[in-house]
Amino acid sequence: PDEAAARALAMGEEGAIVTVSGRRLPTAIGSICVHGDGAHAVASARLLRQRITAAGIAVRAFAGP
């Protein structure tokens, strides 16, 4: 969860996809998908939300009514 949260936050802050090797691919980041089928999914999502909000990035619904 810690590594996943750090990488996702870096992508949002840098406006780039961060590859496993550390290469930055400039990209507009409009959303982050957290897969819910892994053993650490809930912990990862909670930690990511904490880190994103602490960094001042707004968390909002992707789509609404």
mmCIF file as Biopython writes it, N, C-alpha, C and O atoms, coordinates in Angstrom:
data_model
#
loop_
_atom_site.group_PDB
_atom_site.id
_atom_site.type_symbol
_atom_site.label_atom_id
_atom_site.label_alt_id
_atom_site.label_comp_id
_atom_site.label_asym_id
_atom_site.label_entity_id
_atom_site.label_seq_id
_atom_site.pdbx_PDB_ins_code
_atom_site.Cartn_x
_atom_site.Cartn_y
_atom_site.Cartn_z
_atom_site.occupancy
_atom_site.B_iso_or_equiv
_atom_site.auth_seq_id
_atom_site.auth_asym_id
_atom_site.pdbx_PDB_model_num
ATOM 1   N N  . PRO A ? 1  ? 0.804   -1.215 0.000   1.0 0.0 1  A 1 
ATOM 2   C CA . PRO A ? 1  ? 0.000   0.000  0.000   1.0 0.0 1  A 1 
ATOM 3   C C  . PRO A ? 1  ? 0.845   1.276  0.000   1.0 0.0 1  A 1 
ATOM 4   O O  . PRO A ? 1  ? 0.480   2.256  -0.650  1.0 0.0 1  A 1 
ATOM 5   N N  . ASP A ? 2  ? 1.951   1.275  0.710   1.0 0.0 2  A 1 
ATOM 6   C CA . ASP A ? 2  ? 2.775   2.475  0.789   1.0 0.0 2  A 1 
ATOM 7   C C  . ASP A ? 2  ? 3.379   2.825  -0.569  1.0 0.0 2  A 1 
ATOM 8   O O  . ASP A ? 2  ? 3.354   3.984  -0.982  1.0 0.0 2  A 1 
ATOM 9   N N  . GLU A ? 3  ? 3.917   1.835  -1.256  1.0 0.0 3  A 1 
ATOM 10  C CA . GLU A ? 3  ? 4.512   2.081  -2.571  1.0 0.0 3  A 1 
ATOM 11  C C  . GLU A ? 3  ? 3.454   2.504  -3.585  1.0 0.0 3  A 1 
ATOM 12  O O  . GLU A ? 3  ? 3.683   3.415  -4.382  1.0 0.0 3  A 1 
ATOM 13  N N  . ALA A ? 4  ? 2.307   1.850  -3.557  1.0 0.0 4  A 1 
ATOM 14  C CA . ALA A ? 4  ? 1.232   2.195  -4.486  1.0 0.0 4  A 1 
ATOM 15  C C  . ALA A ? 4  ? 0.747   3.619  -4.253  1.0 0.0 4  A 1 
ATOM 16  O O  . ALA A ? 4  ? 0.531   4.365  -5.209  1.0 0.0 4  A 1 
ATOM 17  N N  . ALA A ? 5  ? 0.573   4.004  -2.986  1.0 0.0 5  A 1 
ATOM 18  C CA . ALA A ? 5  ? 0.123   5.360  -2.667  1.0 0.0 5  A 1 
ATOM 19  C C  . ALA A ? 5  ? 1.163   6.389  -3.093  1.0 0.0 5  A 1 
ATOM 20  O O  . ALA A ? 5  ? 0.813   7.433  -3.644  1.0 0.0 5  A 1 
ATOM 21  N N  . ALA A ? 6  ? 2.428   6.105  -2.845  1.0 0.0 6  A 1 
ATOM 22  C CA . ALA A ? 6  ? 3.495   7.036  -3.222  1.0 0.0 6  A 1 
ATOM 23  C C  . ALA A ? 6  ? 3.545   7.228  -4.736  1.0 0.0 6  A 1 
ATOM 24  O O  . ALA A ? 6  ? 3.693   8.354  -5.209  1.0 0.0 6  A 1 
ATOM 25  N N  . ARG A ? 7  ? 3.426   6.156  -5.491  1.0 0.0 7  A 1 
ATOM 26  C CA . ARG A ? 7  ? 3.478   6.252  -6.952  1.0 0.0 7  A 1 
ATOM 27  C C  . ARG A ? 7  ? 2.265   6.989  -7.498  1.0 0.0 7  A 1 
ATOM 28  O O  . ARG A ? 7  ? 2.401   7.818  -8.397  1.0 0.0 7  A 1 
ATOM 29  N N  . ALA A ? 8  ? 1.079   6.701  -6.968  1.0 0.0 8  A 1 
ATOM 30  C CA . ALA A ? 8  ? -0.132  7.373  -7.444  1.0 0.0 8  A 1 
ATOM 31  C C  . ALA A ? 8  ? -0.077  8.866  -7.127  1.0 0.0 8  A 1 
ATOM 32  O O  . ALA A ? 8  ? -0.453  9.692  -7.959  1.0 0.0 8  A 1 
ATOM 33  N N  . LEU A ? 9  ? 0.386   9.210  -5.940  1.0 0.0 9  A 1 
ATOM 34  C CA . LEU A ? 9  ? 0.503   10.619 -5.570  1.0 0.0 9  A 1 
ATOM 35  C C  . LEU A ? 9  ? 1.516   11.323 -6.472  1.0 0.0 9  A 1 
ATOM 36  O O  . LEU A ? 9  ? 1.274   12.448 -6.909  1.0 0.0 9  A 1 
ATOM 37  N N  . ALA A ? 10 ? 2.633   10.680 -6.751  1.0 0.0 10 A 1 
ATOM 38  C CA . ALA A ? 10 ? 3.638   11.267 -7.643  1.0 0.0 10 A 1 
ATOM 39  C C  . ALA A ? 10 ? 3.050   11.523 -9.024  1.0 0.0 10 A 1 
ATOM 40  O O  . ALA A ? 10 ? 3.337   12.550 -9.638  1.0 0.0 10 A 1 
ATOM 41  N N  . MET A ? 11 ? 2.237   10.604 -9.513  1.0 0.0 11 A 1 
ATOM 42  C CA . MET A ? 11 ? 1.612   10.788 -10.821 1.0 0.0 11 A 1 
ATOM 43  C C  . MET A ? 11 ? 0.714   12.016 -10.822 1.0 0.0 11 A 1 
ATOM 44  O O  . MET A ? 11 ? 0.745   12.817 -11.756 1.0 0.0 11 A 1 
ATOM 45  N N  . GLY A ? 12 ? -0.086  12.160 -9.768  1.0 0.0 12 A 1 
ATOM 46  C CA . GLY A ? 12 ? -0.979  13.311 -9.686  1.0 0.0 12 A 1 
ATOM 47  C C  . GLY A ? 12 ? -0.231  14.624 -9.562  1.0 0.0 12 A 1 
ATOM 48  O O  . GLY A ? 12 ? -0.596  15.613 -10.197 1.0 0.0 12 A 1 
ATOM 49  N N  . GLU A ? 13 ? 0.805   14.639 -8.754  1.0 0.0 13 A 1 
ATOM 50  C CA . GLU A ? 13 ? 1.571   15.860 -8.544  1.0 0.0 13 A 1 
ATOM 51  C C  . GLU A ? 13 ? 2.415   16.240 -9.766  1.0 0.0 13 A 1 
ATOM 52  O O  . GLU A ? 13 ? 2.573   17.423 -10.065 1.0 0.0 13 A 1 
ATOM 53  N N  . GLU A ? 14 ? 2.944   15.263 -10.454 1.0 0.0 14 A 1 
ATOM 54  C CA . GLU A ? 14 ? 3.847   15.519 -11.578 1.0 0.0 14 A 1 
ATOM 55  C C  . GLU A ? 14 ? 3.136   15.568 -12.932 1.0 0.0 14 A 1 
ATOM 56  O O  . GLU A ? 14 ? 3.723   16.000 -13.924 1.0 0.0 14 A 1 
ATOM 57  N N  . GLY A ? 15 ? 1.874   15.127 -12.976 1.0 0.0 15 A 1 
ATOM 58  C CA . GLY A ? 15 ? 1.168   15.097 -14.251 1.0 0.0 15 A 1 
ATOM 59  C C  . GLY A ? 15 ? 1.837   14.149 -15.228 1.0 0.0 15 A 1 
ATOM 60  O O  . GLY A ? 15 ? 1.989   14.451 -16.412 1.0 0.0 15 A 1 
ATOM 61  N N  . ALA A ? 16 ? 2.234   12.994 -14.706 1.0 0.0 16 A 1 
ATOM 62  C CA . ALA A ? 16 ? 2.923   12.012 -15.530 1.0 0.0 16 A 1 
ATOM 63  C C  . ALA A ? 16 ? 2.693   10.615 -14.988 1.0 0.0 16 A 1 
ATOM 64  O O  . ALA A ? 16 ? 2.525   10.420 -13.784 1.0 0.0 16 A 1 
ATOM 65  N N  . ILE A ? 17 ? 2.687   9.654  -15.886 1.0 0.0 17 A 1 
ATOM 66  C CA . ILE A ? 17 ? 2.673   8.254  -15.472 1.0 0.0 17 A 1 
ATOM 67  C C  . ILE A ? 17 ? 4.100   7.923  -15.060 1.0 0.0 17 A 1 
ATOM 68  O O  . ILE A ? 17 ? 5.048   8.190  -15.798 1.0 0.0 17 A 1 
ATOM 69  N N  . VAL A ? 18 ? 4.243   7.341  -13.879 1.0 0.0 18 A 1 
ATOM 70  C CA . VAL A ? 18 ? 5.559   6.963  -13.387 1.0 0.0 18 A 1 
ATOM 71  C C  . VAL A ? 18 ? 5.693   5.453  -13.578 1.0 0.0 18 A 1 
ATOM 72  O O  . VAL A ? 18 ? 4.974   4.675  -12.951 1.0 0.0 18 A 1 
ATOM 73  N N  . THR A ? 19 ? 6.607   5.048  -14.437 1.0 0.0 19 A 1 
ATOM 74  C CA . THR A ? 19 ? 6.776   3.625  -14.719 1.0 0.0 19 A 1 
ATOM 75  C C  . THR A ? 19 ? 7.517   2.942  -13.576 1.0 0.0 19 A 1 
ATOM 76  O O  . THR A ? 19 ? 8.071   3.607  -12.700 1.0 0.0 19 A 1 
ATOM 77  N N  . VAL A ? 20 ? 7.524   1.630  -13.591 1.0 0.0 20 A 1 
ATOM 78  C CA . VAL A ? 20 ? 8.218   0.859  -12.571 1.0 0.0 20 A 1 
ATOM 79  C C  . VAL A ? 20 ? 9.705   1.222  -12.537 1.0 0.0 20 A 1 
ATOM 80  O O  . VAL A ? 20 ? 10.325  1.221  -11.473 1.0 0.0 20 A 1 
ATOM 81  N N  . SER A ? 21 ? 10.265  1.529  -13.692 1.0 0.0 21 A 1 
ATOM 82  C CA . SER A ? 21 ? 11.684  1.898  -13.763 1.0 0.0 21 A 1 
ATOM 83  C C  . SER A ? 21 ? 11.939  3.339  -13.327 1.0 0.0 21 A 1 
ATOM 84  O O  . SER A ? 21 ? 13.090  3.757  -13.202 1.0 0.0 21 A 1 
ATOM 85  N N  . GLY A ? 22 ? 10.853  4.105  -13.094 1.0 0.0 22 A 1 
ATOM 86  C CA . GLY A ? 22 ? 11.005  5.486  -12.669 1.0 0.0 22 A 1 
ATOM 87  C C  . GLY A ? 22 ? 10.894  6.506  -13.784 1.0 0.0 22 A 1 
ATOM 88  O O  . GLY A ? 22 ? 10.957  7.709  -13.531 1.0 0.0 22 A 1 
ATOM 89  N N  . ARG A ? 23 ? 10.733  6.053  -14.992 1.0 0.0 23 A 1 
ATOM 90  C CA . ARG A ? 23 ? 10.584  6.964  -16.137 1.0 0.0 23 A 1 
ATOM 91  C C  . ARG A ? 23 ? 9.259   7.721  -16.027 1.0 0.0 23 A 1 
ATOM 92  O O  . ARG A ? 23 ? 8.243   7.141  -15.644 1.0 0.0 23 A 1 
ATOM 93  N N  . ARG A ? 24 ? 9.267   9.003  -16.357 1.0 0.0 24 A 1 
ATOM 94  C CA . ARG A ? 24 ? 8.066   9.841  -16.323 1.0 0.0 24 A 1 
ATOM 95  C C  . ARG A ? 24 ? 7.536   10.023 -17.735 1.0 0.0 24 A 1 
ATOM 96  O O  . ARG A ? 24 ? 8.265   10.456 -18.628 1.0 0.0 24 A 1 
ATOM 97  N N  . LEU A ? 25 ? 6.264   9.692  -17.935 1.0 0.0 25 A 1 
ATOM 98  C CA . LEU A ? 25 ? 5.605   9.868  -19.230 1.0 0.0 25 A 1 
ATOM 99  C C  . LEU A ? 25 ? 4.544   10.951 -19.052 1.0 0.0 25 A 1 
ATOM 100 O O  . LEU A ? 25 ? 3.483   10.672 -18.494 1.0 0.0 25 A 1 
ATOM 101 N N  . PRO A ? 26 ? 4.801   12.182 -19.510 1.0 0.0 26 A 1 
ATOM 102 C CA . PRO A ? 26 ? 3.849   13.270 -19.315 1.0 0.0 26 A 1 
ATOM 103 C C  . PRO A ? 26 ? 2.444   12.893 -19.795 1.0 0.0 26 A 1 
ATOM 104 O O  . PRO A ? 26 ? 2.254   12.497 -20.945 1.0 0.0 26 A 1 
ATOM 105 N N  . THR A ? 27 ? 1.477   13.020 -18.907 1.0 0.0 27 A 1 
ATOM 106 C CA . THR A ? 27 ? 0.095   12.639 -19.183 1.0 0.0 27 A 1 
ATOM 107 C C  . THR A ? 27 ? -0.828  13.430 -18.248 1.0 0.0 27 A 1 
ATOM 108 O O  . THR A ? 27 ? -0.504  13.638 -17.079 1.0 0.0 27 A 1 
ATOM 109 N N  . ALA A ? 28 ? -1.955  13.859 -18.759 1.0 0.0 28 A 1 
ATOM 110 C CA . ALA A ? 28 ? -2.949  14.485 -17.888 1.0 0.0 28 A 1 
ATOM 111 C C  . ALA A ? 28 ? -3.563  13.389 -17.016 1.0 0.0 28 A 1 
ATOM 112 O O  . ALA A ? 28 ? -4.089  12.404 -17.532 1.0 0.0 28 A 1 
ATOM 113 N N  . ILE A ? 29 ? -3.495  13.559 -15.716 1.0 0.0 29 A 1 
ATOM 114 C CA . ILE A ? 29 ? -4.036  12.568 -14.788 1.0 0.0 29 A 1 
ATOM 115 C C  . ILE A ? 29 ? -5.385  13.086 -14.300 1.0 0.0 29 A 1 
ATOM 116 O O  . ILE A ? 29 ? -5.451  14.073 -13.567 1.0 0.0 29 A 1 
ATOM 117 N N  . GLY A ? 30 ? -6.452  12.421 -14.709 1.0 0.0 30 A 1 
ATOM 118 C CA . GLY A ? 30 ? -7.791  12.851 -14.331 1.0 0.0 30 A 1 
ATOM 119 C C  . GLY A ? 30 ? -8.447  11.969 -13.300 1.0 0.0 30 A 1 
ATOM 120 O O  . GLY A ? 30 ? -9.424  12.369 -12.667 1.0 0.0 30 A 1 
ATOM 121 N N  . SER A ? 31 ? -7.919  10.763 -13.123 1.0 0.0 31 A 1 
ATOM 122 C CA . SER A ? 31 ? -8.496  9.847  -12.147 1.0 0.0 31 A 1 
ATOM 123 C C  . SER A ? 31 ? -7.462  8.778  -11.784 1.0 0.0 31 A 1 
ATOM 124 O O  . SER A ? 31 ? -6.484  8.557  -12.498 1.0 0.0 31 A 1 
ATOM 125 N N  . ILE A ? 32 ? -7.713  8.137  -10.667 1.0 0.0 32 A 1 
ATOM 126 C CA . ILE A ? 32 ? -6.871  7.027  -10.217 1.0 0.0 32 A 1 
ATOM 127 C C  . ILE A ? 32 ? -7.795  5.855  -9.938  1.0 0.0 32 A 1 
ATOM 128 O O  . ILE A ? 32 ? -8.767  5.990  -9.194  1.0 0.0 32 A 1 
ATOM 129 N N  . CYS A ? 33 ? -7.503  4.723  -10.521 1.0 0.0 33 A 1 
ATOM 130 C CA . CYS A ? 33 ? -8.300  3.515  -10.317 1.0 0.0 33 A 1 
ATOM 131 C C  . CYS A ? 33 ? -7.604  2.633  -9.282  1.0 0.0 33 A 1 
ATOM 132 O O  . CYS A ? 33 ? -6.417  2.329  -9.405  1.0 0.0 33 A 1 
ATOM 133 N N  . VAL A ? 34 ? -8.351  2.233  -8.275  1.0 0.0 34 A 1 
ATOM 134 C CA . VAL A ? 34 ? -7.825  1.317  -7.263  1.0 0.0 34 A 1 
ATOM 135 C C  . VAL A ? 34 ? -8.554  -0.006 -7.438  1.0 0.0 34 A 1 
ATOM 136 O O  . VAL A ? 34 ? -9.772  -0.073 -7.272  1.0 0.0 34 A 1 
ATOM 137 N N  . HIS A ? 35 ? -7.821  -1.047 -7.770  1.0 0.0 35 A 1 
ATOM 138 C CA . HIS A ? 35 ? -8.436  -2.357 -7.962  1.0 0.0 35 A 1 
ATOM 139 C C  . HIS A ? 35 ? -8.804  -2.946 -6.613  1.0 0.0 35 A 1 
ATOM 140 O O  . HIS A ? 35 ? -7.989  -2.953 -5.691  1.0 0.0 35 A 1 
ATOM 141 N N  . GLY A ? 36 ? -10.017 -3.435 -6.494  1.0 0.0 36 A 1 
ATOM 142 C CA . GLY A ? 36 ? -10.534 -3.907 -5.224  1.0 0.0 36 A 1 
ATOM 143 C C  . GLY A ? 36 ? -10.441 -5.393 -4.997  1.0 0.0 36 A 1 
ATOM 144 O O  . GLY A ? 36 ? -11.018 -5.898 -4.034  1.0 0.0 36 A 1 
ATOM 145 N N  . ASP A ? 37 ? -9.729  -6.122 -5.855  1.0 0.0 37 A 1 
ATOM 146 C CA . ASP A ? 37 ? -9.708  -7.569 -5.707  1.0 0.0 37 A 1 
ATOM 147 C C  . ASP A ? 37 ? -8.433  -8.100 -5.060  1.0 0.0 37 A 1 
ATOM 148 O O  . ASP A ? 37 ? -8.260  -9.315 -4.964  1.0 0.0 37 A 1 
ATOM 149 N N  . GLY A ? 38 ? -7.551  -7.236 -4.623  1.0 0.0 38 A 1 
ATOM 150 C CA . GLY A ? 38 ? -6.310  -7.680 -3.997  1.0 0.0 38 A 1 
ATOM 151 C C  . GLY A ? 38 ? -6.417  -7.710 -2.487  1.0 0.0 38 A 1 
ATOM 152 O O  . GLY A ? 38 ? -7.322  -7.114 -1.902  1.0 0.0 38 A 1 
ATOM 153 N N  . ALA A ? 39 ? -5.499  -8.397 -1.875  1.0 0.0 39 A 1 
ATOM 154 C CA . ALA A ? 39 ? -5.503  -8.537 -0.417  1.0 0.0 39 A 1 
ATOM 155 C C  . ALA A ? 39 ? -5.308  -7.204 0.301   1.0 0.0 39 A 1 
ATOM 156 O O  . ALA A ? 39 ? -5.749  -7.046 1.440   1.0 0.0 39 A 1 
ATOM 157 N N  . HIS A ? 40 ? -4.653  -6.249 -0.349  1.0 0.0 40 A 1 
ATOM 158 C CA . HIS A ? 40 ? -4.356  -4.967 0.299   1.0 0.0 40 A 1 
ATOM 159 C C  . HIS A ? 40 ? -5.178  -3.815 -0.284  1.0 0.0 40 A 1 
ATOM 160 O O  . HIS A ? 40 ? -4.824  -2.651 -0.097  1.0 0.0 40 A 1 
ATOM 161 N N  . ALA A ? 41 ? -6.252  -4.121 -0.977  1.0 0.0 41 A 1 
ATOM 162 C CA . ALA A ? 41 ? -7.024  -3.096 -1.678  1.0 0.0 41 A 1 
ATOM 163 C C  . ALA A ? 41 ? -7.573  -2.019 -0.747  1.0 0.0 41 A 1 
ATOM 164 O O  . ALA A ? 41 ? -7.444  -0.829 -1.035  1.0 0.0 41 A 1 
ATOM 165 N N  . VAL A ? 42 ? -8.179  -2.421 0.356   1.0 0.0 42 A 1 
ATOM 166 C CA . VAL A ? 42 ? -8.779  -1.441 1.266   1.0 0.0 42 A 1 
ATOM 167 C C  . VAL A ? 42 ? -7.700  -0.586 1.914   1.0 0.0 42 A 1 
ATOM 168 O O  . VAL A ? 42 ? -7.839  0.634  1.993   1.0 0.0 42 A 1 
ATOM 169 N N  . ALA A ? 43 ? -6.637  -1.210 2.374   1.0 0.0 43 A 1 
ATOM 170 C CA . ALA A ? 43 ? -5.531  -0.466 2.981   1.0 0.0 43 A 1 
ATOM 171 C C  . ALA A ? 43 ? -4.909  0.492  1.971   1.0 0.0 43 A 1 
ATOM 172 O O  . ALA A ? 43 ? -4.573  1.626  2.315   1.0 0.0 43 A 1 
ATOM 173 N N  . SER A ? 44 ? -4.755  0.046  0.736   1.0 0.0 44 A 1 
ATOM 174 C CA . SER A ? 44 ? -4.182  0.896  -0.309  1.0 0.0 44 A 1 
ATOM 175 C C  . SER A ? 44 ? -5.077  2.099  -0.583  1.0 0.0 44 A 1 
ATOM 176 O O  . SER A ? 44 ? -4.589  3.224  -0.690  1.0 0.0 44 A 1 
ATOM 177 N N  . ALA A ? 45 ? -6.367  1.870  -0.696  1.0 0.0 45 A 1 
ATOM 178 C CA . ALA A ? 45 ? -7.304  2.962  -0.976  1.0 0.0 45 A 1 
ATOM 179 C C  . ALA A ? 45 ? -7.336  3.972  0.169   1.0 0.0 45 A 1 
ATOM 180 O O  . ALA A ? 45 ? -7.365  5.179  -0.072  1.0 0.0 45 A 1 
ATOM 181 N N  . ARG A ? 46 ? -7.331  3.498  1.383   1.0 0.0 46 A 1 
ATOM 182 C CA . ARG A ? 46 ? -7.345  4.408  2.540   1.0 0.0 46 A 1 
ATOM 183 C C  . ARG A ? 46 ? -6.070  5.249  2.591   1.0 0.0 46 A 1 
ATOM 184 O O  . ARG A ? 46 ? -6.126  6.464  2.783   1.0 0.0 46 A 1 
ATOM 185 N N  . LEU A ? 47 ? -4.937  4.602  2.422   1.0 0.0 47 A 1 
ATOM 186 C CA . LEU A ? 47 ? -3.668  5.319  2.473   1.0 0.0 47 A 1 
ATOM 187 C C  . LEU A ? 47 ? -3.561  6.312  1.331   1.0 0.0 47 A 1 
ATOM 188 O O  . LEU A ? 47 ? -3.095  7.434  1.529   1.0 0.0 47 A 1 
ATOM 189 N N  . LEU A ? 48 ? -3.980  5.921  0.148   1.0 0.0 48 A 1 
ATOM 190 C CA . LEU A ? 48 ? -3.946  6.824  -1.002  1.0 0.0 48 A 1 
ATOM 191 C C  . LEU A ? 48 ? -4.810  8.044  -0.740  1.0 0.0 48 A 1 
ATOM 192 O O  . LEU A ? 48 ? -4.383  9.168  -1.005  1.0 0.0 48 A 1 
ATOM 193 N N  . ARG A ? 49 ? -6.006  7.849  -0.231  1.0 0.0 49 A 1 
ATOM 194 C CA . ARG A ? 49 ? -6.884  8.987  0.068   1.0 0.0 49 A 1 
ATOM 195 C C  . ARG A ? 49 ? -6.246  9.921  1.090   1.0 0.0 49 A 1 
ATOM 196 O O  . ARG A ? 49 ? -6.298  11.140 0.930   1.0 0.0 49 A 1 
ATOM 197 N N  . GLN A ? 50 ? -5.647  9.362  2.135   1.0 0.0 50 A 1 
ATOM 198 C CA . GLN A ? 50 ? -4.982  10.183 3.148   1.0 0.0 50 A 1 
ATOM 199 C C  . GLN A ? 50 ? -3.862  11.019 2.532   1.0 0.0 50 A 1 
ATOM 200 O O  . GLN A ? 50 ? -3.744  12.215 2.799   1.0 0.0 50 A 1 
ATOM 201 N N  . ARG A ? 51 ? -3.046  10.373 1.707   1.0 0.0 51 A 1 
ATOM 202 C CA . ARG A ? 51 ? -1.905  11.078 1.101   1.0 0.0 51 A 1 
ATOM 203 C C  . ARG A ? 51 ? -2.361  12.147 0.114   1.0 0.0 51 A 1 
ATOM 204 O O  . ARG A ? 51 ? -1.789  13.236 0.060   1.0 0.0 51 A 1 
ATOM 205 N N  . ILE A ? 52 ? -3.393  11.832 -0.665  1.0 0.0 52 A 1 
ATOM 206 C CA . ILE A ? 52 ? -3.891  12.791 -1.659  1.0 0.0 52 A 1 
ATOM 207 C C  . ILE A ? 52 ? -4.482  14.014 -0.971  1.0 0.0 52 A 1 
ATOM 208 O O  . ILE A ? 52 ? -4.182  15.146 -1.353  1.0 0.0 52 A 1 
ATOM 209 N N  . THR A ? 53 ? -5.308  13.798 0.028   1.0 0.0 53 A 1 
ATOM 210 C CA . THR A ? 53 ? -5.922  14.945 0.709   1.0 0.0 53 A 1 
ATOM 211 C C  . THR A ? 53 ? -4.871  15.747 1.473   1.0 0.0 53 A 1 
ATOM 212 O O  . THR A ? 53 ? -4.957  16.974 1.524   1.0 0.0 53 A 1 
ATOM 213 N N  . ALA A ? 54 ? -3.880  15.076 2.067   1.0 0.0 54 A 1 
ATOM 214 C CA . ALA A ? 54 ? -2.805  15.786 2.768   1.0 0.0 54 A 1 
ATOM 215 C C  . ALA A ? 54 ? -1.989  16.656 1.809   1.0 0.0 54 A 1 
ATOM 216 O O  . ALA A ? 54 ? -1.443  17.683 2.211   1.0 0.0 54 A 1 
ATOM 217 N N  . ALA A ? 55 ? -1.909  16.246 0.550   1.0 0.0 55 A 1 
ATOM 218 C CA . ALA A ? 55 ? -1.171  17.005 -0.460  1.0 0.0 55 A 1 
ATOM 219 C C  . ALA A ? 55 ? -2.015  18.128 -1.063  1.0 0.0 55 A 1 
ATOM 220 O O  . ALA A ? 55 ? -1.533  18.887 -1.903  1.0 0.0 55 A 1 
ATOM 221 N N  . GLY A ? 56 ? -3.272  18.232 -0.635  1.0 0.0 56 A 1 
ATOM 222 C CA . GLY A ? 56 ? -4.138  19.288 -1.138  1.0 0.0 56 A 1 
ATOM 223 C C  . GLY A ? 56 ? -4.825  18.980 -2.452  1.0 0.0 56 A 1 
ATOM 224 O O  . GLY A ? 56 ? -5.356  19.880 -3.102  1.0 0.0 56 A 1 
ATOM 225 N N  . ILE A ? 57 ? -4.819  17.711 -2.850  1.0 0.0 57 A 1 
ATOM 226 C CA . ILE A ? 57 ? -5.497  17.304 -4.075  1.0 0.0 57 A 1 
ATOM 227 C C  . ILE A ? 57 ? -6.925  16.914 -3.735  1.0 0.0 57 A 1 
ATOM 228 O O  . ILE A ? 57 ? -7.154  16.129 -2.815  1.0 0.0 57 A 1 
ATOM 229 N N  . ALA A ? 58 ? -7.886  17.457 -4.472  1.0 0.0 58 A 1 
ATOM 230 C CA . ALA A ? 58 ? -9.299  17.204 -4.195  1.0 0.0 58 A 1 
ATOM 231 C C  . ALA A ? 58 ? -9.674  15.763 -4.554  1.0 0.0 58 A 1 
ATOM 232 O O  . ALA A ? 58 ? -9.278  15.240 -5.596  1.0 0.0 58 A 1 
ATOM 233 N N  . VAL A ? 59 ? -10.439 15.146 -3.672  1.0 0.0 59 A 1 
ATOM 234 C CA . VAL A ? 59 ? -10.993 13.803 -3.935  1.0 0.0 59 A 1 
ATOM 235 C C  . VAL A ? 59 ? -12.481 14.023 -4.160  1.0 0.0 59 A 1 
ATOM 236 O O  . VAL A ? 59 ? -13.171 14.585 -3.311  1.0 0.0 59 A 1 
ATOM 237 N N  . ARG A ? 60 ? -12.962 13.580 -5.300  1.0 0.0 60 A 1 
ATOM 238 C CA . ARG A ? 60 ? -14.374 13.741 -5.602  1.0 0.0 60 A 1 
ATOM 239 C C  . ARG A ? 60 ? -14.859 12.562 -6.433  1.0 0.0 60 A 1 
ATOM 240 O O  . ARG A ? 60 ? -14.065 11.805 -6.991  1.0 0.0 60 A 1 
ATOM 241 N N  . ALA A ? 61 ? -16.163 12.422 -6.504  1.0 0.0 61 A 1 
ATOM 242 C CA . ALA A ? 61 ? -16.757 11.331 -7.279  1.0 0.0 61 A 1 
ATOM 243 C C  . ALA A ? 61 ? -16.402 11.485 -8.748  1.0 0.0 61 A 1 
ATOM 244 O O  . ALA A ? 61 ? -16.402 12.591 -9.289  1.0 0.0 61 A 1 
ATOM 245 N N  . PHE A ? 62 ? -16.103 10.369 -9.381  1.0 0.0 62 A 1 
ATOM 246 C CA . PHE A ? 62 ? -15.752 10.383 -10.806 1.0 0.0 62 A 1 
ATOM 247 C C  . PHE A ? 62 ? -16.969 10.732 -11.655 1.0 0.0 62 A 1 
ATOM 248 O O  . PHE A ? 62 ? -16.862 11.486 -12.622 1.0 0.0 62 A 1 
ATOM 249 N N  . ALA A ? 63 ? -18.111 10.190 -11.299 1.0 0.0 63 A 1 
ATOM 250 C CA . ALA A ? 63 ? -19.347 10.444 -12.025 1.0 0.0 63 A 1 
ATOM 251 C C  . ALA A ? 63 ? -20.476 10.522 -11.010 1.0 0.0 63 A 1 
ATOM 252 O O  . ALA A ? 63 ? -20.416 9.892  -9.954  1.0 0.0 63 A 1 
ATOM 253 N N  . GLY A ? 64 ? -21.459 11.260 -11.318 1.0 0.0 64 A 1 
ATOM 254 C CA . GLY A ? 64 ? -22.577 11.403 -10.404 1.0 0.0 64 A 1 
ATOM 255 C C  . GLY A ? 64 ? -23.887 11.462 -11.149 1.0 0.0 64 A 1 
ATOM 256 O O  . GLY A ? 64 ? -23.931 11.485 -12.379 1.0 0.0 64 A 1 
ATOM 257 N N  . PRO A ? 65 ? -24.950 11.488 -10.375 1.0 0.0 65 A 1 
ATOM 258 C CA . PRO A ? 65 ? -26.288 11.563 -10.986 1.0 0.0 65 A 1 
ATOM 259 C C  . PRO A ? 65 ? -26.537 12.859 -11.723 1.0 0.0 65 A 1 
ATOM 260 O O  . PRO A ? 65 ? -27.616 13.054 -12.282 1.0 0.0 65 A 1 
#
